[in-house]
Each structure stands twice: as structure tokens, then as C-alpha cells.
Amino acid sequence: MTRHKGTTSAMAAVVAAAALAGWLYRLPAQEREAAADKDKKDRENPEMAAVRKTADAFAKAFNAGDARAVAAFWTKAGEYVGPDGETVRGRAELEKTYAEFFKNHPKAAIEVEIASVRLLGRHAALEEGSLKLKLPGEKEPGVSRYSVLHVREEDGWKMASVREWVPDPAELVSLKDVEWLLGDWVAGSGDIEVRISYAWDEDRAFLRGHYVRKHKGKTISSGTQVIGKNPGGGLRSWIFDSSGTFGESLWTRHENRWVIEAEGTLPDDSDVTAVNILIPLGKDAFSWQSTERTAAGSELPDSPPLKVTRVKAGK
């Protein structure tokens, strides 16, 4: 489809300013099971399975650099609209275009991830998903979204119309981008120590963190943080503290750091806000700083950067 590249003290900030407000909506177990059953049936539908198989075969032909085989997946009058708006029409023109692309980018490879396939009748289907284009010499693959209108002809499903576009970077963020948080972490400052452990929830739809804050070895507060995908882009997290504080945060990625816009409510019903900065320092450490802080409408000074380290096994 594609031919383009296309703290308060210590870690209290991590838990009190990483805030969330509102309860998670989770489907009841029966509804989740019904949704899973429907998805399974859809995948077992022979026509939908055939469309999915076409996507796999397309990627194989593309990665082999076979322009004629790639073009053969289109109808004779098939159309491709690329991320830059350029349109190529007709199987013959598509073959020429792909041949030129493969000549200029030998060993280019794609990975296709299908998000959904919907039948639009007996002879049409709509496929949507994302793909990664890896070009030799490039460190990171180009990522794009696509939609394909398939039509069924005598010799099988063909692509009649393909649209590809580069999404807003926030759309590309997923929980996999913070999966490195899984495990146990610790941070301390003076007599304050905070430990937090992250694990998947039962459906791997959220990361759950449980933290304990201690002063001279005595627990003074604890709570839960939950991180999930935000439908509007980026990530969203919630926090519930044993003190009665709760809050919500929106996470967006800016190059090598996460900017976390947080707001919450204290037990006395006053509001708190902050912009928290999380910077990964390899796989076993990250820095955390809480900035632009307010409490009950009054400005507070920024917290100093805090280093959080992974707890090694047995410690």
C-alpha cells in the first residue's frame, strides 16, 4: 500500500501530581466475553479471512520488491492516494510507480497491522489498519494509517481504492511505549522513600501501579495509579491516594520525554494542577519533575528533578 516514508518531597510528585479524577469504565465480564466472541466469529468468516489473507500476501510481495505482483492486488482501474495527496490510477501505472520505488529503495520492507475488516455486502469489504515502512539506512520506520476498499472479482478480492495518510503523532502512542515501567521502582529524598510497582491488569488493557510512601520506614500513604490509552490521542492516567486525593492526567510524548498534564482534588475539595516531566534514563531509571504547580489557585515552586530507579530482583 505504501511507497512513502511516510513532589512534594521525593516521589510524592510521582503519585500525587500524576493525578486522575473519575472512575474507569470497564465492560462487565459478560459484555467483554460477548465482544470477544463476536471478534472470533468475524475472524472465522471465510470472506473476512480471505481479505485478511490478501493483506499478508501484499506485504510479502512488497517485501520481495516485486512490482508486478504488488500491482496485481489492485483492480484494473484501482486507485492509490498517498500521504502527500498524490494519486495513481490503474494497475499499469501502479506497477510503474512501484517498480520505480523499488529501484530507488531496494530492500524496503513493510509490516501491516489490520485494525478491522468489515463486509459491506457480498462483494465489498472495508479494511483499516496501520503499517510501518522500513527503509535501509533509516533508524526508525515510517508509520502511517490506511483504509482499503476491497471488491470481490472472479479471481478473488482486489483493492479498488486505497487511502494512506500520516496520523498525528499522538495517535501513534500506545501502552507499549510505557511497557518498560513494568516492575518495581524506588525513589528517596532524606527520610522519605516511595516504592511503586507496575503490572498489567487482567485484560492487558491498562497498566496498574501500586505505591507506598514511607517516612523513616513508616507508611504514611499509599495508593493506585492506572495508565491507559486515551481515545483522543496519547495516554491517560488516574490516581487514587489513601489520603482521599484523586486526580487525572493526560500524557503526550515530545521527543525523548513525556509531558503529563495533571489535575486533581485534595481531601479538602481544593484543586491541584501540575505539568509533570518524565524522562526515561535507559531501561532502569527515569527522572521526574513536577512543574507549573498550583494548589487552590495559588502557584507553587517547581519540584527539583527526582531520579527513580528500578529495584533489582531480590532487593
Short mmCIF file of the C-alpha atoms (twelve columns), coordinates in Angstrom:
data_MODEL
# 
_entry.id   MODEL 
# 
loop_
_atom_site.group_PDB 
_atom_site.id 
_atom_site.type_symbol 
_atom_site.label_atom_id 
_atom_site.label_alt_id 
_atom_site.label_comp_id 
_atom_site.label_asym_id 
_atom_site.label_seq_id 
_atom_site.Cartn_x 
_atom_site.Cartn_y 
_atom_site.Cartn_z 
_atom_site.pdbx_PDB_model_num 
ATOM 1   C CA . MET A 1   0.000   0.000   0.000   1 
ATOM 2   C CA . THR A 2   2.718   2.422   0.886   1 
ATOM 3   C CA . ARG A 3   5.503   3.782   -1.221  1 
ATOM 4   C CA . HIS A 4   6.303   6.754   1.085   1 
ATOM 5   C CA . LYS A 5   8.260   7.195   4.314   1 
ATOM 6   C CA . GLY A 6   5.689   8.384   5.089   1 
ATOM 7   C CA . THR A 7   6.667   16.356  44.920  1 
ATOM 8   C CA . THR A 8   6.027   17.334  47.234  1 
ATOM 9   C CA . SER A 9   9.089   15.703  48.839  1 
ATOM 10  C CA . ALA A 10  10.618  12.861  46.894  1 
ATOM 11  C CA . MET A 11  8.338   10.729  44.778  1 
ATOM 12  C CA . ALA A 12  5.146   12.116  46.243  1 
ATOM 13  C CA . ALA A 13  5.130   14.072  42.997  1 
ATOM 14  C CA . VAL A 14  5.009   10.820  41.058  1 
ATOM 15  C CA . VAL A 15  1.836   9.770   42.759  1 
ATOM 16  C CA . ALA A 16  0.184   12.965  43.944  1 
ATOM 17  C CA . ALA A 17  0.836   15.031  40.847  1 
ATOM 18  C CA . ALA A 18  0.414   12.234  38.308  1 
ATOM 19  C CA . ALA A 19  -3.199  12.609  39.189  1 
ATOM 20  C CA . LEU A 20  -6.525  11.341  37.966  1 
ATOM 21  C CA . ALA A 21  -10.191 12.132  38.508  1 
ATOM 22  C CA . GLY A 22  -13.023 9.827   37.507  1 
ATOM 23  C CA . TRP A 23  -13.663 6.133   37.598  1 
ATOM 24  C CA . LEU A 24  -12.577 3.730   34.923  1 
ATOM 25  C CA . TYR A 25  -15.381 2.391   32.819  1 
ATOM 26  C CA . ARG A 26  -14.939 -1.304  32.323  1 
ATOM 27  C CA . LEU A 27  -17.254 -3.549  30.403  1 
ATOM 28  C CA . PRO A 28  -18.998 -6.160  32.572  1 
ATOM 29  C CA . ALA A 29  -17.475 -9.611  32.144  1 
ATOM 30  C CA . GLN A 30  -20.405 -10.896 30.084  1 
ATOM 31  C CA . GLU A 31  -20.165 -7.971  27.654  1 
ATOM 32  C CA . ARG A 32  -16.417 -8.433  27.259  1 
ATOM 33  C CA . GLU A 33  -16.921 -12.112 26.556  1 
ATOM 34  C CA . ALA A 34  -19.638 -11.326 24.001  1 
ATOM 35  C CA . ALA A 35  -17.350 -8.803  22.265  1 
ATOM 36  C CA . ALA A 36  -14.514 -11.317 22.178  1 
ATOM 37  C CA . ASP A 37  -16.858 -13.983 20.804  1 
ATOM 38  C CA . LYS A 38  -18.031 -11.644 18.039  1 
ATOM 39  C CA . ASP A 39  -14.456 -10.827 17.083  1 
ATOM 40  C CA . LYS A 40  -13.646 -14.541 16.937  1 
ATOM 41  C CA . LYS A 41  -16.655 -15.219 14.681  1 
ATOM 42  C CA . ASP A 42  -15.678 -12.317 12.433  1 
ATOM 43  C CA . ARG A 43  -12.194 -13.757 12.039  1 
ATOM 44  C CA . GLU A 44  -13.640 -17.178 11.243  1 
ATOM 45  C CA . ASN A 45  -15.871 -15.722 8.489   1 
ATOM 46  C CA . PRO A 46  -14.325 -17.100 5.277   1 
ATOM 47  C CA . GLU A 47  -14.742 -13.862 3.313   1 
ATOM 48  C CA . MET A 48  -13.175 -11.731 6.030   1 
ATOM 49  C CA . ALA A 49  -10.407 -14.279 6.433   1 
ATOM 50  C CA . ALA A 50  -9.754  -14.040 2.688   1 
ATOM 51  C CA . VAL A 51  -9.424  -10.241 2.911   1 
ATOM 52  C CA . ARG A 52  -7.003  -10.563 5.820   1 
ATOM 53  C CA . LYS A 53  -5.003  -13.119 3.859   1 
ATOM 54  C CA . THR A 54  -4.743  -10.635 0.993   1 
ATOM 55  C CA . ALA A 55  -3.042  -8.117  3.302   1 
ATOM 56  C CA . ASP A 56  -0.443  -10.712 4.320   1 
ATOM 57  C CA . ALA A 57  0.210   -11.652 0.703   1 
ATOM 58  C CA . PHE A 58  0.526   -7.980  -0.280  1 
ATOM 59  C CA . ALA A 59  3.210   -7.411  2.370   1 
ATOM 60  C CA . LYS A 60  5.088   -10.494 1.186   1 
ATOM 61  C CA . ALA A 61  5.089   -9.267  -2.434  1 
ATOM 62  C CA . PHE A 62  6.125   -5.758  -1.376  1 
ATOM 63  C CA . ASN A 63  9.000   -7.042  0.737   1 
ATOM 64  C CA . ALA A 64  10.159  -9.125  -2.217  1 
ATOM 65  C CA . GLY A 65  10.324  -5.952  -4.326  1 
ATOM 66  C CA . ASP A 66  8.004   -7.468  -6.953  1 
ATOM 67  C CA . ALA A 67  6.215   -4.526  -8.577  1 
ATOM 68  C CA . ARG A 68  4.087   -6.677  -10.881 1 
ATOM 69  C CA . ALA A 69  2.889   -8.894  -8.022  1 
ATOM 70  C CA . VAL A 70  2.110   -5.830  -5.889  1 
ATOM 71  C CA . ALA A 71  0.122   -4.151  -8.658  1 
ATOM 72  C CA . ALA A 72  -1.820  -7.369  -9.236  1 
ATOM 73  C CA . PHE A 73  -3.577  -6.878  -5.893  1 
ATOM 74  C CA . TRP A 74  -5.454  -3.910  -7.384  1 
ATOM 75  C CA . THR A 75  -8.409  -3.968  -9.709  1 
ATOM 76  C CA . LYS A 76  -7.590  -2.978  -13.285 1 
ATOM 77  C CA . ALA A 77  -8.780  0.587   -12.567 1 
ATOM 78  C CA . GLY A 78  -7.611  0.605   -8.957  1 
ATOM 79  C CA . GLU A 79  -6.624  3.830   -7.231  1 
ATOM 80  C CA . TYR A 80  -3.997  4.726   -4.644  1 
ATOM 81  C CA . VAL A 81  -3.914  8.073   -2.808  1 
ATOM 82  C CA . GLY A 82  -0.717  8.599   -0.838  1 
ATOM 83  C CA . PRO A 83  0.011   10.656  2.278   1 
ATOM 84  C CA . ASP A 84  1.038   13.619  0.132   1 
ATOM 85  C CA . GLY A 85  -2.240  13.534  -1.812  1 
ATOM 86  C CA . GLU A 86  -0.621  12.196  -4.974  1 
ATOM 87  C CA . THR A 87  -2.966  9.817   -6.790  1 
ATOM 88  C CA . VAL A 88  -2.034  6.886   -9.001  1 
ATOM 89  C CA . ARG A 89  -4.786  5.232   -11.054 1 
ATOM 90  C CA . GLY A 90  -4.774  1.996   -12.969 1 
ATOM 91  C CA . ARG A 91  -2.907  -1.252  -12.470 1 
ATOM 92  C CA . ALA A 92  -0.384  -0.434  -15.190 1 
ATOM 93  C CA . GLU A 93  0.546   2.935   -13.651 1 
ATOM 94  C CA . LEU A 94  0.713   1.367   -10.219 1 
ATOM 95  C CA . GLU A 95  3.176   -1.223  -11.471 1 
ATOM 96  C CA . LYS A 96  5.369   1.511   -12.970 1 
ATOM 97  C CA . THR A 97  5.241   3.514   -9.769  1 
ATOM 98  C CA . TYR A 98  6.162   0.551   -7.587  1 
ATOM 99  C CA . ALA A 99  8.935   -0.501  -9.948  1 
ATOM 100 C CA . GLU A 100 10.464  2.960   -9.637  1 
ATOM 101 C CA . PHE A 101 10.075  2.922   -5.864  1 
ATOM 102 C CA . PHE A 102 11.759  -0.469  -5.516  1 
ATOM 103 C CA . LYS A 103 14.573  0.696   -7.806  1 
ATOM 104 C CA . ASN A 104 15.198  3.735   -5.603  1 
ATOM 105 C CA . HIS A 105 14.655  1.873   -2.327  1 
ATOM 106 C CA . PRO A 106 15.899  -1.708  -2.647  1 
ATOM 107 C CA . LYS A 107 15.174  -3.932  0.346   1 
ATOM 108 C CA . ALA A 108 12.371  -1.657  1.546   1 
ATOM 109 C CA . ALA A 109 10.010  -3.609  3.798   1 
ATOM 110 C CA . ILE A 110 6.607   -3.102  5.370   1 
ATOM 111 C CA . GLU A 111 4.680   -4.542  8.299   1 
ATOM 112 C CA . VAL A 112 0.891   -4.431  8.071   1 
ATOM 113 C CA . GLU A 113 -1.308  -4.402  11.161  1 
ATOM 114 C CA . ILE A 114 -5.015  -4.789  10.420  1 
ATOM 115 C CA . ALA A 115 -7.285  -2.943  12.840  1 
ATOM 116 C CA . SER A 116 -10.618 -4.016  11.356  1 
ATOM 117 C CA . VAL A 117 -12.307 -5.665  8.380   1 
ATOM 118 C CA . ARG A 118 -15.990 -5.022  7.646   1 
ATOM 119 C CA . LEU A 119 -18.090 -6.615  4.950   1 
ATOM 120 C CA . LEU A 120 -20.147 -4.056  3.024   1 
ATOM 121 C CA . GLY A 121 -22.283 -6.629  1.255   1 
ATOM 122 C CA . ARG A 122 -21.432 -9.747  -0.717  1 
ATOM 123 C CA . HIS A 123 -18.891 -8.114  -2.989  1 
ATOM 124 C CA . ALA A 124 -17.245 -5.320  -0.987  1 
ATOM 125 C CA . ALA A 125 -15.253 -5.007  2.217   1 
ATOM 126 C CA . LEU A 126 -13.520 -2.205  4.070   1 
ATOM 127 C CA . GLU A 127 -10.158 -2.843  5.696   1 
ATOM 128 C CA . GLU A 128 -8.480  -0.350  8.027   1 
ATOM 129 C CA . GLY A 129 -5.173  -0.516  9.810   1 
ATOM 130 C CA . SER A 130 -1.651  0.806   10.070  1 
ATOM 131 C CA . LEU A 131 1.664   -0.062  8.511   1 
ATOM 132 C CA . LYS A 132 5.339   0.507   9.095   1 
ATOM 133 C CA . LEU A 133 7.738   1.184   6.236   1 
ATOM 134 C CA . LYS A 134 11.391  0.386   6.891   1 
ATOM 135 C CA . LEU A 135 13.963  1.799   4.516   1 
ATOM 136 C CA . PRO A 136 17.614  0.694   4.594   1 
ATOM 137 C CA . GLY A 137 19.725  3.231   6.438   1 
ATOM 138 C CA . GLU A 138 16.814  4.662   8.388   1 
ATOM 139 C CA . LYS A 139 16.838  4.067   12.155  1 
ATOM 140 C CA . GLU A 140 13.078  4.302   12.660  1 
ATOM 141 C CA . PRO A 141 10.298  3.060   10.355  1 
ATOM 142 C CA . GLY A 142 7.764   5.442   8.901   1 
ATOM 143 C CA . VAL A 143 4.291   4.812   10.307  1 
ATOM 144 C CA . SER A 144 1.029   5.521   8.500   1 
ATOM 145 C CA . ARG A 145 -2.660  4.679   8.626   1 
ATOM 146 C CA . TYR A 146 -4.593  3.238   5.706   1 
ATOM 147 C CA . SER A 147 -8.030  2.238   4.518   1 
ATOM 148 C CA . VAL A 148 -8.722  -0.166  1.643   1 
ATOM 149 C CA . LEU A 149 -11.946 -0.726  -0.245  1 
ATOM 150 C CA . HIS A 150 -11.837 -4.313  -1.479  1 
ATOM 151 C CA . VAL A 151 -14.141 -5.672  -4.183  1 
ATOM 152 C CA . ARG A 152 -14.614 -9.313  -4.993  1 
ATOM 153 C CA . GLU A 153 -13.873 -10.262 -8.583  1 
ATOM 154 C CA . GLU A 154 -13.889 -13.656 -10.282 1 
ATOM 155 C CA . ASP A 155 -10.322 -14.355 -9.224  1 
ATOM 156 C CA . GLY A 156 -10.732 -13.165 -5.633  1 
ATOM 157 C CA . TRP A 157 -10.619 -9.970  -3.578  1 
ATOM 158 C CA . LYS A 158 -8.920  -6.968  -5.168  1 
ATOM 159 C CA . MET A 159 -8.141  -3.478  -3.904  1 
ATOM 160 C CA . ALA A 160 -10.291 -0.900  -5.660  1 
ATOM 161 C CA . SER A 161 -9.295  2.138   -3.651  1 
ATOM 162 C CA . VAL A 162 -6.503  2.680   -1.128  1 
ATOM 163 C CA . ARG A 163 -6.057  5.785   1.033   1 
ATOM 164 C CA . GLU A 164 -2.935  6.252   3.128   1 
ATOM 165 C CA . TRP A 165 -2.118  9.099   5.492   1 
ATOM 166 C CA . VAL A 166 0.348   10.051  8.207   1 
ATOM 167 C CA . PRO A 167 -1.516  10.422  11.506  1 
ATOM 168 C CA . ASP A 168 -0.903  12.947  14.247  1 
ATOM 169 C CA . PRO A 169 1.996   11.612  16.382  1 
ATOM 170 C CA . ALA A 170 -0.309  11.434  19.424  1 
ATOM 171 C CA . GLU A 171 -2.404  8.813   17.632  1 
ATOM 172 C CA . LEU A 172 0.598   6.520   17.427  1 
ATOM 173 C CA . VAL A 173 1.240   6.390   21.166  1 
ATOM 174 C CA . SER A 174 0.214   3.157   22.879  1 
ATOM 175 C CA . LEU A 175 0.749   1.373   26.171  1 
ATOM 176 C CA . LYS A 176 3.701   -0.416  24.583  1 
ATOM 177 C CA . ASP A 177 5.526   2.896   24.786  1 
ATOM 178 C CA . VAL A 178 5.440   2.732   28.603  1 
ATOM 179 C CA . GLU A 179 5.600   -1.040  28.947  1 
ATOM 180 C CA . TRP A 180 9.157   -0.585  30.231  1 
ATOM 181 C CA . LEU A 181 7.592   0.665   33.506  1 
ATOM 182 C CA . LEU A 182 6.578   -2.905  34.386  1 
ATOM 183 C CA . GLY A 183 8.313   -3.992  37.584  1 
ATOM 184 C CA . ASP A 184 9.359   -2.364  40.858  1 
ATOM 185 C CA . TRP A 185 10.776  1.141   41.323  1 
ATOM 186 C CA . VAL A 186 12.116  3.198   44.205  1 
ATOM 187 C CA . ALA A 187 12.986  6.844   44.878  1 
ATOM 188 C CA . GLY A 188 14.019  8.658   48.013  1 
ATOM 189 C CA . SER A 189 14.897  12.037  49.435  1 
ATOM 190 C CA . GLY A 190 16.003  12.489  53.003  1 
ATOM 191 C CA . ASP A 191 13.754  10.454  55.298  1 
ATOM 192 C CA . ILE A 192 11.139  9.921   52.563  1 
ATOM 193 C CA . GLU A 193 11.051  6.805   50.405  1 
ATOM 194 C CA . VAL A 194 8.488   5.853   47.796  1 
ATOM 195 C CA . ARG A 195 8.164   2.472   46.113  1 
ATOM 196 C CA . ILE A 196 5.873   1.755   43.183  1 
ATOM 197 C CA . SER A 197 5.202   -1.465  41.282  1 
ATOM 198 C CA . TYR A 198 3.625   -1.679  37.827  1 
ATOM 199 C CA . ALA A 199 1.873   -4.718  36.342  1 
ATOM 200 C CA . TRP A 200 -0.676  -5.413  33.606  1 
ATOM 201 C CA . ASP A 201 -4.333  -5.652  34.575  1 
ATOM 202 C CA . GLU A 202 -6.158  -8.916  33.852  1 
ATOM 203 C CA . ASP A 203 -7.040  -7.904  30.275  1 
ATOM 204 C CA . ARG A 204 -3.732  -6.154  29.487  1 
ATOM 205 C CA . ALA A 205 -5.795  -3.058  28.730  1 
ATOM 206 C CA . PHE A 206 -4.213  -0.945  31.489  1 
ATOM 207 C CA . LEU A 207 -1.008  -0.703  33.471  1 
ATOM 208 C CA . ARG A 208 -1.700  -0.653  37.203  1 
ATOM 209 C CA . GLY A 209 0.755   0.845   39.658  1 
ATOM 210 C CA . HIS A 210 0.594   0.407   43.427  1 
ATOM 211 C CA . TYR A 211 2.726   2.742   45.510  1 
ATOM 212 C CA . VAL A 212 3.670   3.139   49.172  1 
ATOM 213 C CA . ARG A 213 5.183   6.289   50.643  1 
ATOM 214 C CA . LYS A 214 7.184   5.962   53.856  1 
ATOM 215 C CA . HIS A 215 8.763   8.349   56.342  1 
ATOM 216 C CA . LYS A 216 11.588  6.856   58.381  1 
ATOM 217 C CA . GLY A 217 10.328  3.409   57.446  1 
ATOM 218 C CA . LYS A 218 6.705   4.055   58.483  1 
ATOM 219 C CA . THR A 219 3.957   4.034   55.850  1 
ATOM 220 C CA . ILE A 220 2.277   7.425   55.632  1 
ATOM 221 C CA . SER A 221 0.239   6.936   52.452  1 
ATOM 222 C CA . SER A 222 -0.400  4.504   49.619  1 
ATOM 223 C CA . GLY A 223 -2.488  4.323   46.504  1 
ATOM 224 C CA . THR A 224 -3.109  3.130   42.978  1 
ATOM 225 C CA . GLN A 225 -2.235  4.602   39.594  1 
ATOM 226 C CA . VAL A 226 -3.780  3.312   36.366  1 
ATOM 227 C CA . ILE A 227 -2.442  4.138   32.891  1 
ATOM 228 C CA . GLY A 228 -4.426  3.524   29.707  1 
ATOM 229 C CA . LYS A 229 -4.712  4.580   26.070  1 
ATOM 230 C CA . ASN A 230 -6.529  7.863   25.586  1 
ATOM 231 C CA . PRO A 231 -9.031  7.591   22.688  1 
ATOM 232 C CA . GLY A 232 -8.247  11.177  21.740  1 
ATOM 233 C CA . GLY A 233 -4.514  10.507  21.459  1 
ATOM 234 C CA . GLY A 234 -1.686  9.932   23.890  1 
ATOM 235 C CA . LEU A 235 -2.196  8.208   27.217  1 
ATOM 236 C CA . ARG A 236 -4.405  8.941   30.200  1 
ATOM 237 C CA . SER A 237 -3.776  8.052   33.829  1 
ATOM 238 C CA . TRP A 238 -5.746  8.102   37.051  1 
ATOM 239 C CA . ILE A 239 -4.601  8.062   40.654  1 
ATOM 240 C CA . PHE A 240 -6.368  7.270   43.918  1 
ATOM 241 C CA . ASP A 241 -4.475  8.007   47.146  1 
ATOM 242 C CA . SER A 242 -5.276  6.666   50.629  1 
ATOM 243 C CA . SER A 243 -5.424  10.274  51.858  1 
ATOM 244 C CA . GLY A 244 -8.544  10.805  49.753  1 
ATOM 245 C CA . THR A 245 -6.737  12.656  46.974  1 
ATOM 246 C CA . PHE A 246 -7.642  11.658  43.426  1 
ATOM 247 C CA . GLY A 247 -6.799  13.009  40.018  1 
ATOM 248 C CA . GLU A 248 -6.345  12.555  36.287  1 
ATOM 249 C CA . SER A 249 -3.534  13.173  33.815  1 
ATOM 250 C CA . LEU A 250 -3.030  13.346  30.041  1 
ATOM 251 C CA . TRP A 251 0.292   12.056  28.714  1 
ATOM 252 C CA . THR A 252 1.828   13.244  25.453  1 
ATOM 253 C CA . ARG A 253 5.250   12.330  24.113  1 
ATOM 254 C CA . HIS A 254 7.657   15.018  22.979  1 
ATOM 255 C CA . GLU A 255 10.818  13.502  21.528  1 
ATOM 256 C CA . ASN A 256 12.554  11.738  24.443  1 
ATOM 257 C CA . ARG A 257 10.210  12.859  27.222  1 
ATOM 258 C CA . TRP A 258 6.647   12.546  28.417  1 
ATOM 259 C CA . VAL A 259 4.728   15.715  29.282  1 
ATOM 260 C CA . ILE A 260 1.984   14.857  31.764  1 
ATOM 261 C CA . GLU A 261 -0.713  17.464  32.371  1 
ATOM 262 C CA . ALA A 262 -2.259  16.645  35.738  1 
ATOM 263 C CA . GLU A 263 -5.163  17.914  37.772  1 
ATOM 264 C CA . GLY A 264 -6.618  16.566  40.984  1 
ATOM 265 C CA . THR A 265 -8.714  17.164  44.055  1 
ATOM 266 C CA . LEU A 266 -7.422  17.143  47.630  1 
ATOM 267 C CA . PRO A 267 -9.448  15.826  50.611  1 
ATOM 268 C CA . ASP A 268 -10.488 19.427  51.496  1 
ATOM 269 C CA . ASP A 269 -12.025 19.742  47.988  1 
ATOM 270 C CA . SER A 270 -9.352  22.164  46.759  1 
ATOM 271 C CA . ASP A 271 -7.905  21.713  43.293  1 
ATOM 272 C CA . VAL A 272 -4.297  20.991  42.395  1 
ATOM 273 C CA . THR A 273 -2.665  21.096  38.956  1 
ATOM 274 C CA . ALA A 274 0.806   20.400  37.589  1 
ATOM 275 C CA . VAL A 275 2.743   19.687  34.438  1 
ATOM 276 C CA . ASN A 276 4.977   16.717  35.155  1 
ATOM 277 C CA . ILE A 277 8.002   15.800  33.062  1 
ATOM 278 C CA . LEU A 278 9.093   12.151  32.837  1 
ATOM 279 C CA . ILE A 279 12.364  11.421  31.029  1 
ATOM 280 C CA . PRO A 280 13.484  7.784   30.574  1 
ATOM 281 C CA . LEU A 281 17.129  7.237   31.502  1 
ATOM 282 C CA . GLY A 282 17.614  3.852   29.920  1 
ATOM 283 C CA . LYS A 283 15.558  0.832   30.928  1 
ATOM 284 C CA . ASP A 284 16.316  1.005   34.652  1 
ATOM 285 C CA . ALA A 285 15.816  4.647   35.595  1 
ATOM 286 C CA . PHE A 286 13.832  7.762   34.801  1 
ATOM 287 C CA . SER A 287 13.739  11.325  36.059  1 
ATOM 288 C CA . TRP A 288 10.582  13.006  37.291  1 
ATOM 289 C CA . GLN A 289 9.920   16.680  37.836  1 
ATOM 290 C CA . SER A 290 6.700   18.449  38.724  1 
ATOM 291 C CA . THR A 291 6.401   21.963  37.245  1 
ATOM 292 C CA . GLU A 292 3.776   24.699  36.854  1 
ATOM 293 C CA . ARG A 293 2.161   23.572  40.094  1 
ATOM 294 C CA . THR A 294 -0.864  25.190  41.711  1 
ATOM 295 C CA . ALA A 295 -2.922  24.388  44.809  1 
ATOM 296 C CA . ALA A 296 -6.268  26.087  45.480  1 
ATOM 297 C CA . GLY A 297 -5.381  28.647  42.823  1 
ATOM 298 C CA . SER A 298 -2.006  29.568  44.345  1 
ATOM 299 C CA . GLU A 299 1.242   28.952  42.488  1 
ATOM 300 C CA . LEU A 300 3.810   26.589  43.973  1 
ATOM 301 C CA . PRO A 301 7.515   26.318  43.118  1 
ATOM 302 C CA . ASP A 302 8.701   23.567  40.785  1 
ATOM 303 C CA . SER A 303 9.961   20.438  42.457  1 
ATOM 304 C CA . PRO A 304 13.617  19.516  41.816  1 
ATOM 305 C CA . PRO A 305 14.205  16.661  39.329  1 
ATOM 306 C CA . LEU A 306 13.992  13.287  41.040  1 
ATOM 307 C CA . LYS A 307 15.712  10.110  39.858  1 
ATOM 308 C CA . VAL A 308 13.633  6.927   40.099  1 
ATOM 309 C CA . THR A 309 15.473  3.604   39.759  1 
ATOM 310 C CA . ARG A 310 14.400  0.055   39.100  1 
ATOM 311 C CA . VAL A 311 14.553  -2.353  42.025  1 
ATOM 312 C CA . LYS A 312 16.692  -5.320  41.085  1 
ATOM 313 C CA . ALA A 313 15.480  -8.840  41.822  1 
ATOM 314 C CA . GLY A 314 15.970  -9.833  45.434  1 
ATOM 315 C CA . LYS A 315 16.171  -6.266  46.728  1 
# 
